[in-house]
Amino acid sequence: MTKLILVFLVTIVGATETLAVDAADFYHCREMSYKDFAKQSSQWRGKQVVAFASWCSSCKSNVLDAKKKPNEFILVAAFDDREAAENVLKKWSIQAPCFLGEDLVDGLGISSLPWSKKL
């Protein structure tokens, strides 16, 4: 029931797009390969990709921008484990799509933090 209500609320405020995360996925980083990310490139066009890690204090302002406009951002947990990255999302109430994966980080060319790129 809670999931249905959250999906309904997201729909009412117009936050649904192909990219929008399901209410059950809020605060979660999903594993994604660079190949799969590239296949879905039409969904990402115009979005700001922001790489972050739980220990990166310089990344905080970029990640918090995603809180203001979650449909304009894609987060990539880089150089971090899933649990630590998800704890950051929960702590700051970030509900933007989040992906992780060493292949994704390499494919995007993320070599240091903070890092962001508009697609």
Residue pairs with C-beta under 8 A, 6 or more apart in sequence:
3 22
3 23
3 24
6 23
6 26
7 22
7 23
10 16
10 20
10 23
15 70
15 71
17 43
17 71
18 43
19 43
19 44
19 47
19 71
19 74
19 97
20 71
20 97
21 28
21 95
21 96
21 97
25 97
26 89
26 95
27 86
27 89
27 90
27 94
27 95
28 86
28 89
28 98
29 75
29 77
29 82
29 85
29 86
29 89
29 98
29 99
29 100
30 97
30 98
30 99
30 100
31 99
31 100
31 101
32 99
32 100
32 101
32 104
33 101
33 103
33 104
33 107
34 101
34 103
34 104
34 106
34 107
34 108
35 103
35 107
37 44
37 99
37 104
37 107
37 108
38 107
41 119
44 74
44 119
45 119
46 72
46 118
46 119
47 72
47 73
47 74
47 118
47 119
48 65
48 66
48 72
48 73
48 74
48 116
48 117
48 118
48 119
49 73
49 74
49 75
49 76
49 108
49 116
49 117
49 118
49 119
50 59
50 62
50 63
50 65
50 66
50 73
50 74
50 75
50 76
50 114
50 115
50 116
51 59
51 75
51 76
51 77
51 78
51 105
51 108
51 110
51 113
51 114
51 115
51 116
52 59
52 62
52 63
52 75
52 76
52 77
52 78
52 80
52 85
52 88
52 113
52 114
53 59
53 77
53 78
53 79
53 80
53 84
53 85
53 113
54 80
54 84
54 85
54 87
54 88
55 80
55 84
56 113
56 114
58 113
58 114
59 113
59 114
60 92
62 114
62 116
63 75
63 88
63 92
63 94
64 92
64 94
65 73
66 72
66 73
66 75
66 94
66 96
67 92
67 93
67 94
67 95
67 96
70 94
70 95
70 96
70 97
71 96
73 96
73 97
74 96
74 97
74 98
74 99
74 119
75 89
75 94
75 96
75 97
75 98
75 99
76 98
76 99
76 100
76 104
76 105
76 108
76 110
77 85
77 98
77 99
77 100
78 100
78 105
78 110
78 113
78 115
79 105
79 113
80 100
82 100
85 98
85 100
86 98
88 94
89 95
89 98
108 117
